[in-house]
Amino acid sequence: MDFVAALDLPHAVAGLLVGTLVGLTGVGGGSLMTPLLVLFFGVSPQTAVGTDLLFAAITKTVGSGIHQQRNTIDWGIVRWLAIGSLPATILTLIALATVGEIGENANHIIVVVLGAMLLVTSVGLVFQRKLLNFGVTHPLPAAESKRAPVATIVLGVVLGVLITITSVGAGAIGATVLVMLYRRTPIARIVGTDIAHAVPLALIAGVGHWFLGEVDFALLLNLLIGSIPGVIAGSLLSSRAPDKLLRLTLAGVLTVSGVRLLLQ
């Protein structure tokens, strides 16, 4: 099968659009890609999540490599997150596949949780800058900082469950909470740490969905064809883009998508 025959233009364009928006705003691709696949392309929720997880693992591996070169990854925080998230991911996959009514109604559960996560993400987009500024200007006392590893493990558990079910959560929740927990750590290092942690999490969750028969590799290829140049273009244009307007627009889109999924 040659390249032209394999190319599915609508999906490649969707990848280009999502990649560009991710590059422009830094919003996690799962918040945009998964609802797009479900609502506009009619992909089943389980397949959309599984495909998007492997999509995220591949794209974030590239981003993680860049952050490693720039020394903007705190591997200690990554370790604490992974202690919570990786076991939670495996247990969530087992529950989705086997546990009574959960396995039978996995698509319904994914749609409901995904819709709720999109609403949370939209609120986060509106207030993210204020939260980040607060975290930077109000460092935690030393006594509270000592409890940060335990809170980080708990955050990892939450992210493991949410990302496995919906593919949404790392950028939307993870980075913001990490800023509040590690207020003396530069923002760039928090972002790099969040991306590095997302790679094994998305990979394990994505492979789990693959074993459950919930990954479309032809769809994955077409999304990557569009998204890689999109991320590059968006990143190059990000310094010139109206950040506040873009974030408010995205918040509105995610709110509409979340409500549609919940009503569905």
ABEGO torsion letter per residue (X at the ends): XBAAAABBAAAAAAAAAAAAAAAAAGBBAAAAAAAAAAAAAGBBAAAAAAAAAAAAAAAAAAAAAAAAAAGABBAAAAAAAAAAAAAAAAAAAAAAAABEAAAAAAAAAAAAAAAAAAAAAAAAAAAAAAAAAAAAABBBBAAAAAAAAAAAAAAAAAAAAAAAAAGBGAAAAAAAAAAAABAABBAAAAAAAAAAAAAAAAAAAAAAAAAAGABBAAAAAAAAAAAAAAAAAAAAAAAABBAAAAAAAAAAAAAAAAAAAAAX
